Amino acid sequence: MFENFAVEDIDVGDAVVHVRHGGQGPAVLLLHGHPRTGATRHRVAPARVARGFRVVVPDLRGYGSSRGPAATLDHATASKRTMVRDLLALMDSLEIQKFSVAGHDRGSYAAFRFALDHPQRLAKVALLDCLPIVEHLERISAEFATRWWHWFFFAQPDIPERVINADPDSWYHGGAESMGRENYDEWRAATRNPDVVRGMLEDYRAGLTIDRADEEADRAAGRKIEIPLLVLWSLQDDLERLHGDPLMIWRNWAADVRGHGLDSGHHIAEEAPEALTDALATFFGEVGRDLTWGG
């Protein structure tokens, strides 16, 4: 898994980011979702390197082997702006000034925030299985609340930790055959760690509070993603079923939007790695000399 990639724990200030990185060429930052670690990209990241890219795959703050400070009442230590500060410091430490980013699920919210706050550092952004948090909340229906109830359960104080840690096998499901043995082992160890469980839950708590407020402020100010945006979603998941064509919604948030669905379940990097690699190669492959290479 991740053959010829360097593996490091990098101090970024008030957190330590666990990261795998390898390859040469235009740089791409790949961000995972819940409840995975960066290892979920083990089928995609080497393929990106083989196509001539430098690839950086961190564990997000609070997930996997990345660690940050203790949770605060306002959940600011888990906000997407805080995650982006980690990622900026990470890329600075690797001497990468210009790059593209692709985020999936919860990692897509960090990528979204990155594109809004620091467009000068990015060439392009890809968001997978993602709509802005406020767009979800403003479309709440009985079906959404039934299918996405975990958002609101995870946001409760303390109770989710007690319930999940008492029986993690009831909450986190995966298989070594579908995920890959090393990815599965890393994911299983992480999701059985109470500190990681707390970190992942804080991500959701921040999402419904400080991150939602940040998105509302962005929209009120008319801020949009100005760099090219690729939106991909899982056709076997429920995003399009619940909200219709995601591209129609994203056109209110970005100036240059393209994208399509992929024939996959939710964990695209594990279930449809070739289709995802092809989609990202087509999109990021247009970057070429516009990027400053990071060595």
N, C-alpha and C positions, 0 to 999 in steps of 0.2 A: 504494500500500500504506500503510495507516494514515493516510489523509488526515485532516488537522486534528488529528492527535496531536502532542504535543510529544515531542521525542527528546532525552534528556539522559544524561550520565555523572555519577553522583552518588557522591561520596566517602562511604562508610559506616564509616570507621575503618581497618581493615586491608585493605579491598577497595574497588573501584570498580564500581558496578552500572550497566550500560547498561539504560535503561528507556524505554519509550514509554508515554505516558499521555494520556487525553483524556476528554471528556464531563463531564456534571454529574449529580449524584444520588447514590444509595447507591453506595458504592465496592466494586469487585470486583477482587481480585488474581488474575491468571491465570498459572500456572506451567507451563512446557513440560517435555517429556521428552527423553530421549536419542535420537538425537544432534542434536536440533533446537536452534533458538534461539527467542526470543520471537516471531520472525516467523512461526512456524507458526500463530499465532492471527490471522493477517491477515484471515481470512474470518469469524472469530467476534467479535473485539474490536469492530470497527465496528458489528456488529449489536447488541452489548450496549449500546453508546452510543446507538444509535437507539431502544432500548427504555427509555432514561432512566437509565442507569447511568454512573458514573464508572469508567473501566477503567484498570488499571495492569498493564503487561505487561513484566516485566524479563527479562533473560538471567540465569539462575542463575549463581552463583559458579563460575568455571572454564569456563563455556560461552559461546559466541558472543563478544561484546565485553566481558563482565564479567571482571574480573581480581581475584585474591586473592594472598596470599603463597605462597611456594614450599611444596611438599609436605613433610610431616613423616613420620617413621617410624610414628607412631601414626595417621596420616591424619586428625587432628583438624581440619586446615584445610579438609577437604572434608566434615565431618560435617553431618548435617541440622540439628543445633543451631546450628552455625556459619552455615549458610545462613539459618536463621531469624533470627539476629541481624542479618544483612545486610538481610533483608526488613523487620524491625522498624524499623531505622534509615532505610530507604528510605521507608516509609510515614510515619514521623515527619517526615522532610524535606519530604514533600508535605502535611503537616499533616492527615493522615487518621488519626483515632483509632480508629474502629470500621469494620469492613469484613468482607466474606466472601472466601473463597479457594477456587479450583478448581485442582487440580494433576493433571497427567497423567504416567503412567510415573514417571520419576525425580523429577519435580516433585511427584508425589503424596506421596512420602515427606517432602519438606519441608513440604507442607500438613498431613500427618498429625502431624508433630512440632509444627507450629505449634498445631494444635488441642489437643494434649495439654499443651503447656507454657504457652500464652498464650490460654486460652479467653476471657479477659476482653476481648481485642482483637477477637474474631471474633463474627460473628452466625451464620454457617453455613459449612460446609465441604463441598466436593464432591471426591471422589477417583475418578479415571478409570483403568481398567486397573491396579488396585492391590490387593494384599493386604499385610499386614505382612510384613516380611522374615522374621521367625521362623516365620510360618505356611508360607511357601514352603519354608524349610529343613527344617522338621519333616515335610514331605510329600514329600521327595525320593524319586523313583522313577527307574527306568531311562529312562522317557519324559521326565520333567522334566529329568533330567541331559542327555539328548540334545538336547532342544529349547532349553533354557536354558543350554547349556554356556558361553555367552559370559560369564555372571556369574562363573564360576570362572576362565576364561582372563583376563578383564580384571583379576582380583584378583592375578595373578602380578606380581612385581616386574620392571620394566624390559622384559621380553620383549614384552608387547603393544605398547609404544611402538615398538620396533624393527620389529616385523612390520607394524603398521598404517601407520606413516609411510613404509615402503618401498614400499607400493602401496595408497594410500588408496582408489583406485577399486575395489579388490576388497572393501573393507569397507563403504563407505558408498554406498548406492544411492538415487537419487531422480530425478525428472524434472521439468523446468520446466512441462510441461503440467499434470501432476497437482498439483504443489506451488504453482504460480504462479511466474512468472519471477523476481520480486524475492526472494521467499522462498527459492527454489532457489539463486539466486546467493549470498545471504547464508549459507545453510547450507553450500554447497559451499566457500566461502572459509574458513569456520570449521573444517570438518572436515579441511581440508588444512593447518591451522596446528598445528605440533607442540605449542605451548603449550596449545592448546585440547584436543588429544588427551590430553595428560597430565592436564589438569583433569577431563575426563570420566572417565578411568580411575580417578582418585583418588576420584571419587564412588562408583564400584563398590567400591573397596577399603574405603572408609569404611563402605559398606553391610554388608559381611560381617564387619566388626570392631566399631567403636565404635557404629554405628547399631544393629546387632543386639543388642549388649550393653545399649544404652539401652532397646530394646523389651522385652528380657527383664526388666530392672529394673522397667519400668512394669507389666508383667503381674504380677510377683511382688507388687508393691505394690497391685494391684487398681485401677490408674488406668485410666480410660476417657474417651473423648470424650463430653463432656456436652452439647455443642451439637448441633443437628440435622445429620445426615450424609446426603449423597446419594452412592450408589455406582453408577457407570456402567461398563460394560465392552463391549468389541468382540466381537460375536458371531462375526465372521470370524477372530478371533484365538483363542488357545488357553487363556485363563485358566479359563473354565468347564469346558472339556474336561479340563483337568488336575486341577482341585480341586473341581469341583461348583459349586453355587450360591454365589457370593461373599457374598451377603447373610447366609447362615447362619454364615459365618466372622466377618464384621464384627459380628454381634450379640454376640460375645464381647468386643468392643473399644469398643462405643459404645452409648449408652443409647437413641438415637433414630435408627434406620437405615431408609432407603428406597432404592429404586433399581431398575434394570433394564438389560438388554442393549440395545445399539444395533447396527443392521445396518451394520457398518463393519469395515474393517480396522483395524490398530493405531493409525494416525495419524488419530484421529477428527476433529480440528479441520480437517484438510485434506480428508478423504474424506467426511465426513458433517457439514459445518458447520451446515446448517439443523436437523438432528435434535439436534445438540448444543446449539445456541442455544436451541431450544425447551425442551429438558430443563432447562437452566440457568435459563431465564426463569421456568419454572413453579416451580422450587425457590427461587431467589433473589428472585423477584417477591413472595414472601410476606413479605419482610423489611420493606419499606416504612419507616414512621416509626421503627422500632426502631433504625435506624442513625443515627449522627451523620454528617452529610454533610461531605465534605472540600472544599467549595468548588466 
